[in-house]
Amino acid sequence: MNIPIYQQALGGDFNRLQPELRDYFSLVPGSGQYGVGEGVFDVVGCRQRWLSPLLRLTSGEEAFFPEYGESIPFRIENHAHQDPFGRSSLTARREIRFPGRTRIFQDTTSVTDLDNGPQLVDYVGRYRRVVTDLNLSATAEGRLRGVSDGSRLFIGPLRLALPAALDAKAYAEQWWDASAGVNGKHRIQVKVIQPQLGLVLVYAGSFDYRLRPYSGGSSAQSYLPPYAQPDRWERRT
């Protein structure tokens, strides 16, 4: 059965989400469509300028970046597909349009079966070298909350579980704001906090969202446009 991965992870709580959120997270592999969101981040990036040299070194991973800005336009694409290992997945590709430079931030969220049920794992960056578990919940207002947990780093054959003192956690919330704009907008806010460094990434803003058909009408379950594919896939969790 082709069930959206967020619905698999949330189970019955998926129906507690706002209807607009259920639509947003209902893409499935083989639908022949992908999602496009366009909007503005009220804030995005890292406010701590002393971290800029380090983030500049890692910016090629397309997971973190040294810039910080306000009122920054962005575009997100969501692609539901099976990854090369047969797991139902959702790849997100974000273009963050800072003045003079566009940064890419990409990840693939896949569902894996554990003894206690489906678990979402998120592979971050163009090389998918970092993976975290995603723990989801629906709030009383129907918002989606997510917290990353237990990051692992892959360096060649090595799988390194990051200790709590080094691990960065992401706290995310997404919801539908019916009062925004003429017809309402999606809103999202994310904070990534590292115990030793503090807030290393924040983004918060609003966007419009729609579905588009793939060029050529591809409905293969494994289809992912070449420009949205990472430079490397990772099977390990």
C-alpha angles and dihedrals in degrees: 000000000000102000122166110257094236090054090050091053097044098040112185091356088072088078090057091066120100110271091246090054092049088054091048093052097041100089112127133187114271096025092121090229139094132196125246124193125184126182147106132288110221086204130004136168136023119323093195104091093189087068093056096094091053094045090047089058092052098040092099088070088068092225104092132021137187099234125100125190148155128229091017118167117230143177128209129193123196119201121186113204146132112267120230089271095056098257120140105246146173119215118198123196118189127192111200109193108209115176106280095001139056117211124203120216114184140171142160122223114201132183120232128183118241131177090262094047140274117345127193117224121190122212110200131205136013092292095040090226095146124058130181135179115247118217112196135194139169117233125222088258092054097256122141118239125190133184124188117222140182105013120207127197123211117208110172107302092345122103109196120190107209115231117238091254091062102031120106116216126208121213114194136178128181130182146153116259108201091184095059118099124335098306102019130262142231114253130200136179127184133178125187113198128187115195095227099036103032122214108011099167136016132171130170131164149107135268147175118242136201141161123246131190118245116255106261091020096263112185099170110136092228095048117129120159112251093241090056095050119103122238088244137020124215125207099181121094 
